[in-house]
Amino acid sequence: MDKHVMESIREWVQNSLEELERKMMENLDVKEMIKVSSEYNRFREVLDLVNEYFNLLDERELWREEPGSDEEIAKLDAKIETTTNEILALLLPEDEFRDRNVFLEIRAGTGGEEAALFAGDLLRMYLRYAERKGWEAEILDESRSDLGGYKEVIVRIKGKNSGTYMKYERGVHRVQRIPVTESGGRIHTSTATVAVLPELKDVDVYIDPKDIRIDTYRASGAGGQYVNKTESAVRITHIPTGIVVTCQSERSQLQNRERAMMVLRAKLYELARREQEEKISSQRKSQIGTGERSEKIRTYNFPQNRVTDHRINLTIYNLQAVLDGELDLIIPKLMQHEIEEQLRELGVITR
């Protein structure tokens, strides 16, 4: 992030803390006091990180005057990047993804078998990214294609700020490459859709037991082979909406049922959110899903070794690094863009 922008953020955060301190001196009810205290603690943490950011910049300048200091400077650059990302995560507006684990739903789009293979590439990318971030990733359900790709796969990602980062992956991902099934060497374009749903608690979405039907069946592996001989896999149908969720990742039927219910709650929440958005914006009625999901957000071009994120016109000529899970080349820049837009609206920054 630009140093001058960070200076503006520091001034804004300091002013916000002073305002929150004044509020805490007022005669607030318990609910309001909890909200103000939480906001104060968040801004206090941001200010500490911003101060650390500037200390690291000063330290880097000192090392630049020393001969043979490339290794130390590289370490400081990594620390500066990590600190910046932590600041971005804390400054993002409150939404349903903050402090939540998430479910990723990756579906093959247009392109047949090649789209399914691309969905598999995206799954691998997200699993690698989760590993880099220290998050837990668990495949809950999958439907394989004939060549080993994925028609659909659902993954639960659990870890600090997982929702804050992963929400930027919602949308249509496009790949341009020569498919393994193409004998003429022609470049094809295929797509896969990624949905990101926040993991919810029972109190967030109430599901009437009378509204669901639960079926069990034998979990199957690749090629239709049975993983075990018991009916441990679970299929839950929400009768009013027709939503069907399956889970076969665990040997225990009870565990599969619990995970399937978590996914169902997330899907019902997403459905309610989408319906509310459609009421607010008539333009979205003609779109499939939410605005983010119906738009092409990113292109992976193999012949040119590039990845382009269309939301911020960012192009990176290191396709393999991104596919290997180095999504911090992209996601923090999307976060920064969102925050800068927010700060412009508030008048904190003017350019």
N, C-alpha and C positions, 0 to 999 in steps of 0.2 A: 504494500500500500504506500502511496505517495506520502512523504514525510510531512508535507504541508497539510494534507488531509488529516493525518494523525494528530497534528497540532490543533487543528480545529476540533477534532473529536475530544481531545483532552480538555479544552476549554469548555466545550458543551457538557461533558460529563461532570466537571467541577461545578458548573452552574446548576446542573440537575441535582447534584448531591446537596447543594445549599438549599434548593427549593424543597427537597424531600425532608431535610432536617427541620425546616420551618413547619412542614406539614405534621411531622411527628410530635411537635410541641403543641399541636392543636388538640381539642377534645374529640378524638376519633373513636368510633365504635370498634369493637374487637376485629371484625371482619376487615374494615378499612385499615386498621393499624397493621394487621398481618400483611395486607397487600402492599402498603407503603414500605414496611420494613423489608419485605422481600425485594422490592424494587431498589431500595437503598443498598442492600447487600450486593445486588447484581452490579450496580454502578460502581460501588466501592471496589469490587473485584476487577472491573474493567479499568478503573483508574490505576490500580496497582500494576496491571499488565501493561498499560500504556507507559507508565513510568519505567517499567522494566525494558520495554521496547527502546526507549530513548537511551537508557543506560547501555544497552547492547550496541546501539549505533555509535555511541561515544567510544566504547571499548574497541569496536572494529576500526574506527579512525586511528586510534593509538597503535594498533597492530600494523596498520598499513605503512607506518613509518619505520617498521622493523624489517630488516632483510630476512628472506626465507620464512615469511610468516603465512604463506598460502594455506597451510593446513589449519592454523588457528582461525584464519579469516573464514575458511569454509565451515568450520564448526559454528562460528558466530552467525554466519548466514543461515545455517539450519535452525539455530535457536531463534533468530529473528522471524523466520518463516513460521515456526511453531507458535511463537507468541502472537504474531499477527492473526493466525487462524483462530486462536483461542479468543482473541478480541472480537473478531468477526462473528463467531458463534454466539457470543454473549450479547452482541449489539442487535442481532436480528430481531424483528418484531415478534411478539408472543403469538404463537399459533399452535395448532393441534399436534405438531411434530416435536415441540420442545420437550425435552426430558422423556421422550417416548422411544421404545423399540419400534421396529417397523417390519412389515411384510412386503417383500418384493414379489411381484407377479409378472413374470416374463413370458410373453406369448409370441410365437412366430407369426409374422404378418404376411405381406405379399411376397411371393418368391418361392413357394413350395418347399422342397427339401433344403435348398440353400438358405431360406429364411430360418428354418429349424436349426441348421448348423450355426447360423449367426446368433440365434438365441442362446445356443450353447457357449459361444464365445463371450457373450455378455454375462452369462452366469459365471464363467470362469473369472472374468474381469472383476465382478463384484465380490466373489469369494476371496480373490487376492487382495482387493482393497480392504475388505473387512479384516483380513489377517494383518495387513500393514497398520491398521488403526487400532489393533488390539481388541476387536469386537468378536463376538461369537456368531457364527453363521450356521444355520441348520436347514437342510432341505426338507420341507414338510410333505410335498407331493410333486410328482413329475409325470409327464407323458412323453415318452421318447419317440423319435422318428426312426425310420428304417436304417438311416445311415449314422445313427448315434447322436443326432441333434435333439432338440427339445421342441415339441409342439407347445408345451406349456410347463412351467416349473414355478413353484412357490417356495420362497426362502424367508425364514425368520432371521432378522439381524438384531442382535442385542448388544448394547454397549453405550458408553457415554457419548452423547451428541450424535448417535447414529441417525436419528430422525432428522436432526438439523442439517446434516450433510446429504443424506440419501434422498431427501425430498426433491432435490434438483435433477434427479434422474428420471422423473416422470415425463413420459412422452414417447414419441415415435423416433426410434433410432434407425438410421439408414446405412447400409453397407454397399460399397461399389467395389467389385472384384470379379475375377474369373472363377466361377464355381468349379468344384472338383468334378461335377457332372458334365461340364462343358468341354466338348472335344474340339470346338473350333477356335478356342482361345478368346472368345468375346467377353467383354466386361458386362456383368449383369448388375442390376440394382435390386436389392431386397430390403425388407424392413422387419423390425421386431418392436413390439410395444412393451414398455415398462410401466407398471402401475406401482405406486408406493403408498401403502396404507399404514397409518399409525396403529400401534397395538393399544387396545383399549381395555379398561377394567369393566367389571360387571356393572358398576354404577354409571358408566358412560352410556351404555346402550343396554336397555332391558329387552330380553328375549323371552316371550311367553312360552313356556314348555309346550303348550298346546299348539303352538305355531310351527313346530319343527318335527320332522320325521327322521329317525336315525336308523340307518342300515349298516350292517357289517358284512365284510367279505374278506377273502384271502388276499393278503398283500402279495403283489407280484413284482418280479424284477425284470431285468432286460430280457427280451425275447419271450415274455409271458411266463417265465419259470417261477414257480412258487418259492418265496423266501422261507415261508413256514407253512405248516398245515393247519394252523388255527385261524379263525376269522378275526384277525386283529385290526385290519384296516377298517376305517369308519367313513361313511358318507352321510352328511347331514344336509337335509333339504329344508329350506325356510319356505313354508307353504305360501304365505301371503305374497312374497316377492318372486318365488321360483329360483332363488339363489341356491346353488348346490356347491358344497365344499367337501373335499375329500382329504384324508390324511392317512398315510401308511408308513411314516418314517420310524415309528416305534414298534417294538414287539408287543407292547401292552395296549390292549384295546382302550383302557381307561385313559392312558396318556395321549393316544391318537384322538380320542374324543375331546379331551381338554384343548389340544392344539387346534382341532377343527373348529371348536367353538370360538377360540380367539380370532381365527381368520374370519369367521362369520360375523362376529361383532364389528371387525374392522370394515368389512364389505358393506354392512348395513349403515355404518356411520358414513362411509363414503357416498352411499346412495342418497342418504338424507342431505349431506352437504351439497351434492350435485343438484338435487331438486331445489334446494334453497338458492343456489347460484343461478339456476335457470329462471327462477321467479324474479330475481334481481336484474338479470341481464337477458333480454329477449334474444340478443345476438347468439347466445350460446345454445339456443334451442335447436339450431340446425347443425350443431357440432356433435361429434360422438364423444361422450364422456365429458371431462372437464376441458377447459381451453388448453391447458398444458398438455394433456394426453393426446389431443387431436392434432397438435402441431408437430412438425418435424423439428426436433431440437438439435440433433447432432448427426453428422455424416462421417463415416469411417471409409476413407478412400485408400485402398491398398496399392493401386498402381502409382499413386503420387505420395505414398507414405505419409498421409496427413489425416488429422482429425479436425473437423470444424464444428464448433458449437455456434449455431446460428443465432442464439439469443443475444450474444454479445459480440458476434463477428470475430470470435477467437479461433485462430488456426495454429495447430501445433504439428510440426513435421517430425513426429516421433510416435508413429502409430503403435508400434510394438510395446513401447513403454506404457501407453495408456491401456492397451489390452492386457498388460501384465499387472494392472491394478494401480498404476500411478495416477489416480484420478485427482489427487491434490494439485496436479498441473492445471485442472479445469475448475473443480467445484469451488475452491476459495475465491476464484476470480468472479464467479457468479454471485457468491455471497457478498463480495466487495461491491459489485455493481448494485445489488439490491440496497445495501446500506447507504451507498453514496446517493442513490435516488431518494431514499428516506431523508437523509440529511439535507439535500437540496430543498425538499418540500418544507423542512423545518427552518430553512434559512441559515443552517449551520455552515454550509459551504455554498459558494455561488458560481462555481465553474465546473 
